[in-house]
């Protein structure tokens, strides 16, 4: 059989194998020929190294076996010790040089081995001109003009380190206009007074998705005025742990952005700022994802019910101040549009008896439901909701420690369209109930559960039904 399969056919087969360690090991142990063909067919590779000079030689040798790579993730699992900042940057620059020399066909690069210099990024652009997605760490001060040297770049992720090692200005003057094609931008670690961001905001006029994390500012004073220019066409905004700037960003979105359809705010902001945004925004928001334990209450839910009537996805995490009254009002208002609901670690689910049953009766369009980490949620409350949610395709109950097999029996009886279920960390659910669910849910395609709860019968039927 091995001699009948030509190299090209084997490579096509290898490309269709799952990207798991077991699959890679199974192929590589057959023969040296299979190992070489498997490596040459790989288009995606993820590596994690310990920082040591010996890895420079190892990485160069390793990458030579993967000529078809289009996606590479390289992460150091520990910081570089016994080295000053200049030495550390020289090390990471050398790593990036090896990557650029060995992988000229890269489209996606995730390089989190430490901060890199501007000169190494210009060098990367000359070798890997097809890059569309870059994730990298930078030191201060920020010199961002290297972005224009990547003509295909659409997705940029920058982690800003507090201490700078770049002692020179970039070769390009950052005062010039160089509108580029960035559509997704992620920034982490921006502090007040950081210069160089105004140029970035001015030229990001095609931006569709903006993500800010651990940011205390969007740059210096000039940068904030330029920030307004990039928000007009935004469709998605994620704000994580950016308490000092959330209100200002939301205000600019409400005033200038009419295309926003997705908003995520985690761990930051004020009650008044969020309420002002909900009441004044001109956009047709489709998705709202909030983790605001002490900054979200019924007033916000009532505002959502009045002003965001076309919301299709609502996710609330650890929201301690909302009550059943607010959620029921929301359910009544969004009965015809809401398709995805997440109430993760929200004690109102456990605190108010009958709440889930009422939500189930109102939200007949619901397709996805996530009630993860409500540890005191019991079968009776959940099954009373599932009876009405006949159209669910995705259900997550991870960490619901009091849920038992009774819920799974109810699921198999009432939800005929169920395709995906997550029941990890649910000690009340035993192997017998998992087996029953596998046998009786004809549409099931994915199940997340502990391996020791999957019996031989369940495993056999899962293979037969193509359940992952």
C-alpha positions in Angstrom: 0.0 0.0 0.0 2.8 2.4 0.8 4.4 2.0 -2.6 1.0 2.5 -4.3 0.5 6.0 -2.7 2.5 8.7 -4.5 3.9 11.6 -2.6 1.3 14.1 -3.8 -1.6 11.8 -2.7 -0.1 11.2 0.7 0.4 15.0 1.2 -3.3 15.6 0.4 -4.3 13.0 2.9 -2.0 14.5 5.6 -3.5 18.0 5.0 -6.9 16.6 6.0 -5.8 15.0 9.3 -6.8 16.8 12.5 -4.1 19.1 14.0 -3.6 17.0 17.1 -0.3 15.6 18.7 -1.7 12.1 18.4 -2.3 12.4 14.6 1.2 13.8 14.1 2.8 11.1 16.2 0.9 8.3 14.4 2.0 9.5 11.0 5.6 10.3 11.9 6.2 6.8 13.3 5.3 5.0 10.1 8.4 5.7 8.2 11.0 8.5 7.4 9.2 9.1 4.1 5.9 9.7 5.8 7.5 11.9 8.4 9.2 14.1 5.7 6.0 14.3 3.6 3.9 15.2 6.7 6.2 18.0 7.6 6.4 19.3 4.0 2.5 19.3 3.8 2.1 21.3 7.1 0.8 24.8 6.5 0.4 25.7 10.2 2.9 25.3 13.1 2.8 26.4 16.8 6.0 26.3 18.8 6.8 27.1 22.5 10.4 27.4 23.5 12.5 28.0 26.6 14.8 31.0 26.0 18.3 29.7 25.4 20.9 30.4 22.7 20.8 26.8 21.7 17.3 27.2 20.4 18.5 29.6 17.7 20.2 26.7 15.9 17.4 24.3 16.7 14.7 26.6 15.3 16.6 27.2 12.1 17.0 23.5 11.6 13.4 22.7 12.5 11.8 25.3 10.2 13.8 23.9 7.3 11.6 20.8 7.4 8.4 22.8 6.9 8.7 24.6 3.5 4.9 25.1 3.1 4.2 27.1 6.3 1.8 29.9 5.9 1.0 30.3 9.6 3.5 30.3 12.5 3.1 30.9 16.2 6.3 31.3 18.2 6.1 31.8 22.0 8.7 31.8 24.7 7.4 30.0 27.8 9.6 32.0 30.1 11.3 35.4 30.1 15.0 35.8 29.2 17.0 35.8 32.4 20.4 37.3 33.2 20.2 39.7 30.3 19.7 43.4 30.0 17.0 44.9 27.7 19.4 45.4 24.8 20.6 41.8 24.9 17.0 40.5 25.2 16.0 42.5 22.1 19.1 41.2 20.2 18.0 37.7 21.0 14.4 38.2 19.8 15.6 40.0 16.7 17.8 37.1 15.9 14.8 34.8 16.3 12.7 36.9 14.0 15.5 36.9 11.4 15.5 33.1 11.4 11.8 33.1 10.9 11.9 35.6 8.0 14.8 33.7 6.4 13.1 30.3 6.7 9.4 31.1 6.0 9.0 33.4 3.1 5.5 32.2 2.4 4.0 33.3 5.7 0.6 34.9 5.8 0.1 34.7 9.6 2.8 35.3 12.2 2.3 35.3 16.0 5.7 36.2 17.5 5.6 36.6 21.3 9.2 35.9 22.2 9.8 39.4 23.5 10.0 43.0 22.1 11.5 43.4 18.7 13.3 46.4 17.1 12.0 48.5 14.2 14.9 47.4 12.0 14.0 43.7 12.4 10.4 44.5 11.4 11.5 46.2 8.2 13.8 43.2 7.5 10.8 40.9 8.0 8.7 42.9 5.5 11.3 42.4 2.8 11.3 38.6 3.3 7.7 38.0 4.1 5.8 40.5 2.0 2.6 38.4 1.9 1.9 38.7 5.7 -1.7 39.5 6.3 -1.7 39.0 10.1 1.0 40.0 12.6 1.2 39.6 16.4 4.3 41.1 18.0 5.6 42.9 21.1 7.1 46.4 20.9 9.1 48.6 23.4 8.6 52.3 24.0 9.0 54.8 22.4 6.7 53.6 19.7 7.7 53.9 16.0 5.0 52.5 13.9 5.8 53.5 10.4 7.1 50.0 9.6 3.4 49.1 9.2 3.3 50.6 5.7 6.0 48.2 4.5 3.5 45.3 4.8 1.2 45.9 1.8 -1.1 43.0 2.5 -1.5 43.5 6.3 -5.1 43.3 7.5 -4.8 42.2 11.1 -2.4 43.7 13.6 -1.9 42.8 17.2 0.6 44.9 19.3 1.6 44.2 22.9 3.3 47.4 24.3 6.1 46.8 26.8 6.8 49.6 29.3 10.5 49.9 28.9 12.1 51.0 25.6 15.3 50.0 23.8 14.8 51.7 20.5 17.2 54.7 20.5 16.6 55.8 16.9 13.8 57.1 14.8 12.4 55.0 12.0 13.5 55.6 8.4 10.1 57.0 7.5 8.6 60.3 8.7 5.5 59.5 10.7 3.9 62.8 9.8 3.1 61.7 6.3 -0.3 60.2 5.4 -0.1 56.5 4.5 -3.6 55.2 4.7 -3.2 51.4 4.9 -5.6 48.4 4.7 -5.8 47.4 8.4 -9.2 46.0 9.2 -8.5 44.5 12.7 -6.4 46.2 15.4 -5.5 44.9 18.8 -3.5 47.1 21.3 -2.5 46.1 24.8 -0.6 48.2 27.4 -1.0 51.8 26.1 -0.4 54.4 28.8 -1.2 58.1 29.1 1.3 60.2 27.2 2.4 57.4 24.8 3.4 59.1 21.5 3.2 57.8 18.0 -0.3 56.6 18.1 -1.9 59.7 16.5 -0.3 58.7 13.2 -1.8 55.2 13.6 -5.3 56.5 14.3 -5.2 59.0 11.4 -4.3 56.3 8.9 -6.7 53.5 10.1 -9.6 54.6 8.0 -10.6 51.1 6.9 -10.7 49.7 10.4 -13.6 47.4 11.2 -12.6 45.8 14.5 -10.8 47.5 17.4 -9.7 45.7 20.6 -8.1 47.4 23.5 -6.8 45.6 26.6 -5.1 46.9 29.7 -5.0 50.4 28.2 -5.1 53.6 30.3 -5.2 55.8 27.2 -5.3 55.9 23.5 -2.1 57.9 23.4 -1.1 61.5 24.1 -3.4 64.5 23.7 -2.9 64.7 19.9 -3.6 61.0 19.6 -7.1 61.2 21.2 -8.2 63.9 18.7 -7.0 61.6 15.9 -8.7 58.6 17.4 -12.1 60.0 16.3 -11.1 59.6 12.7 -10.9 55.8 12.9 -14.2 55.0 14.8 -16.6 56.0 12.0 -16.5 52.7 10.2 -16.0 50.3 13.2 -18.2 47.3 13.3 -16.8 45.5 16.4 -15.2 47.0 19.6 -13.7 45.1 22.5 -12.7 46.9 25.7 -11.1 44.8 28.3 -9.7 46.2 31.6 -9.7 49.7 30.2 -11.6 51.5 33.0 -10.0 54.9 32.7 -11.0 55.3 29.0 -14.1 53.2 28.5 -16.5 56.2 29.0 -14.6 58.4 26.5 -14.5 55.6 23.9 -18.2 54.8 24.3 -19.0 58.5 24.0 -17.1 58.8 20.7 -18.7 55.7 19.4 -22.2 57.0 20.2 -21.5 60.3 18.5 -19.6 59.2 15.4 -20.2 55.5 14.7 -23.3 54.3 12.9 -22.0 50.9 11.8 -21.2 49.3 15.1 -22.9 45.9 15.5 -20.8 44.2 18.3 -19.7 45.7 21.7 -17.7 43.9 24.4 -16.9 45.6 27.7 -15.1 43.7 30.5 -14.0 44.9 33.9 -14.3 48.7 33.5 -16.3 51.8 33.0 -19.0 53.6 34.9 -22.7 53.0 35.2 -23.5 56.4 33.8 -21.2 56.1 30.8 -22.6 52.8 29.7 -26.2 54.0 30.2 -25.4 57.1 28.1 -24.1 55.0 25.3 -27.1 52.7 25.2 -29.5 55.6 25.2 -27.8 57.7 22.5 -26.0 55.3 20.1 -27.2 55.5 16.5 -26.0 52.0 15.5 -28.0 48.8 15.0 -26.2 46.8 17.7 -26.5 43.1 17.2 -24.2 41.7 19.9 -23.6 42.9 23.5 -21.2 41.1 25.8 -20.7 42.6 29.3 -18.7 41.5 32.3 -19.4 44.3 34.8 -20.0 42.8 38.3 -20.7 46.1 40.0 -21.4 48.4 37.1 -24.4 46.8 35.5 -28.0 46.8 36.9 -31.6 46.7 35.8 -31.5 50.3 34.6 -29.1 49.2 31.8 -31.3 46.2 30.9 -34.4 48.4 30.7 -32.4 50.8 28.4 -31.4 47.8 26.2 -35.0 46.7 26.0 -36.1 50.1 24.8 -33.3 51.1 22.5 -31.6 47.9 21.2 -34.7 46.0 19.9 -32.7 44.1 17.2 -30.2 42.6 19.5 -29.5 38.9 18.5 -26.8 38.1 21.1 -26.6 39.0 24.8 -23.9 37.8 27.1 -23.6 38.7 30.7 -20.9 37.4 33.0 -20.7 37.8 36.8 -23.3 40.5 36.8 -24.3 40.6 40.5 -26.8 43.5 40.5 -29.2 42.4 37.8 -32.5 40.8 38.9 -35.2 38.7 37.4 -37.3 41.8 36.8 -34.7 43.3 34.5 -34.1 40.0 32.6 -37.8 39.3 32.2 -38.3 42.8 30.7 -35.5 42.1 28.4 -36.9 38.8 27.4 -40.3 40.3 26.6 -38.7 43.1 24.5 -36.3 40.8 22.5 -38.6 37.8 22.1 -38.5 38.1 18.3 -34.7 38.8 17.8 -32.6 37.2 20.5 -30.9 34.0 19.3 -28.0 33.7 21.7 -28.1 34.2 25.5 -25.3 33.7 28.0 -25.8 34.1 31.8 -22.4 33.0 33.0 -21.8 33.0 36.8 -24.8 35.2 37.3 -26.3 34.3 40.7 -29.7 35.7 39.7 -30.1 32.4 37.8 -29.9 30.5 41.0 -31.5 33.1 43.2 -34.8 33.6 41.6 -37.0 30.5 41.2 -38.9 30.4 37.9 -36.7 32.9 36.1 -35.4 30.5 33.5 -38.8 29.0 32.8 -40.1 32.5 32.0 -37.2 33.3 29.8 -37.6 30.1 27.9 -41.3 30.9 27.2 -40.5 34.4 26.0 -37.3 33.7 23.9 -38.7 31.2 21.4 -36.0 32.2 18.8 -33.2 31.1 21.1 -30.5 29.0 19.3 -27.6 29.2 21.7 -27.7 29.1 25.5 -24.7 29.4 27.9 -25.4 28.9 31.7 -21.8 28.0 32.6 -20.5 28.2 36.2 -23.8 28.7 37.9 -22.8 26.1 40.5 -26.1 26.0 42.4 -28.3 25.7 39.4 -30.5 22.6 39.8 -32.2 20.2 37.3 -35.7 21.4 38.0 -35.0 25.0 37.0 -33.0 24.2 33.9 -35.4 21.6 32.5 -38.3 24.0 33.0 -36.6 26.3 30.5 -35.4 23.6 28.1 -39.0 22.4 27.6 -39.7 25.7 25.8 -36.4 26.0 24.0 -37.0 23.4 21.2 -34.8 25.1 18.7 -31.5 25.1 20.7 -28.5 24.0 18.7 -25.8 24.9 21.2 -25.9 24.4 25.0 -23.1 25.1 27.5 -23.4 24.0 31.1 -19.7 23.9 32.1 -19.1 24.1 35.8 -22.8 23.6 36.8 -22.0 21.2 39.6 -25.5 20.4 40.7 -26.8 19.4 37.3 -27.4 15.6 36.9 -28.4 13.1 34.2 -32.0 14.2 34.6 -31.1 17.3 32.5 -29.5 15.2 29.8 -32.6 13.0 29.6 -34.7 16.1 29.2 -32.4 17.5 26.5 -32.6 14.3 24.4 -36.4 14.3 24.7 -37.2 18.0 24.1 -34.4 19.4 21.9 -34.2 17.6 18.7 -31.9 20.1 16.9 -29.1 20.0 19.5 -25.7 19.9 17.8 -23.2 20.9 20.5 -23.1 20.5 24.3 -20.5 21.4 26.9 -20.9 19.5 30.2 -17.3 19.6 31.5 -16.9 19.9 35.3 -20.4 18.7 36.0 -19.7 15.9 38.7 -23.5 15.1 38.9 -23.5 13.8 35.3 -22.3 10.2 35.0 -21.2 8.0 32.1 -24.7 6.4 31.7 -26.3 9.8 31.0 -23.6 10.8 28.5 -24.1 7.5 26.7 -27.9 8.0 26.6 -27.4 11.5 25.1 -25.0 10.2 22.4 -27.5 7.5 21.5 -30.6 9.7 21.4 -29.5 13.0 19.9 -29.6 12.4 16.2 -28.2 15.9 15.3 -25.3 16.0 17.8 -22.0 16.9 16.2 -19.8 18.0 19.2 -19.7 17.1 22.9 -17.3 18.5 25.5 -17.0 16.1 28.4 -14.4 14.3 30.5 -12.9 11.3 28.8 -13.6 9.0 31.7 -17.3 9.6 31.3 -17.3 8.3 27.7 -18.1 4.5 27.7 -17.0 2.1 25.0 -20.6 2.1 23.7 -20.7 5.9 23.6 -17.3 6.1 21.9 -18.4 3.6 19.2 -21.7 5.4 18.5 -19.8 8.8 18.5 -17.6 7.5 15.7 -20.6 6.1 13.8 -22.5 9.4 14.0 -19.4 11.5 13.4 -19.6 13.2 16.8 -16.5 15.1 17.8 
